[in-house]
Amino acid sequence: MTKNGVYIDDLSDWGINLGNNRHSDFPKAVQVQYEVLMNPGKFKQLAEPIPIKDAQGEQIKIGGYQAHTI
């Protein structure tokens, strides 16, 4: 929720409200994505992101960017 009380999912093309409908041709793991906003300096990376791959083993791209699970 933002400071003004608007849920990102209401606006995001990949959010829970729109992702399944607009991207039904993508794997379920990719249809809905979550966004987390953090203050600078508060994030600590513990592991490398895991590539999301399709049934053929190719890494999935969304908007030209490689998709990862973090």
N, C-alpha and C positions, 0 to 999 in steps of 0.2 A: 504494500500500500504506500502510496506517495504521501507527502506532507499534506496535500489537499484532499486526501481520501479517495484517489482514483486507483483502482487496481490495474496493474500492468496487463493482466490477462484480458481485460476489457478492450485493450488497444492493440495488443500484440497479435500479429498474423500467425505466430507460432505458439500462442498461449492456449490455455485449456479450453477457452470458449470458442476459438476459431481454428485451432490447429488441426483437429481431426477432420473437419469439413473441408478446409481449404487445401489440405495436403494428404488426402486419403491414399494417394499413390506412393507415399513414403512409408518406410517401416514404422511400426507403432512406437519404437524407441525414439524416433526423430520427430514424430508429428506434434508432440507437445514438449516445449522447452521452458525451462524456468530461469528467470533472471534474478540474480542476487546483487544488490548494491552494497558496497562496503566502503568504509572510510579509508583513505590512503594510509598505508602503513599498518593496517589491521589484518592483512591477509598473509598467511603463511602457507606456502606450497609444500605439501608433504609427499606428493607423488607426481609423476608425469601424467598428463591427460591421456586417456585411452581413446584411440581412434574408433569411430563408429563405422562399421563396414556393412555393405549390402550382402545379399545371399551369394554373390559371386566372389566375395572377399575384397572388393574394391572399396576404398574409403569414400564415404558419402560426402558430398559438398552441398552446402546451403548458401545460396547467393554468391557462389564462387569461392567460399571459404570452407576448409576442411572441418568436418564436424567431429567433436570429441566429447567424451564423458569426463567430467571433472569432479 
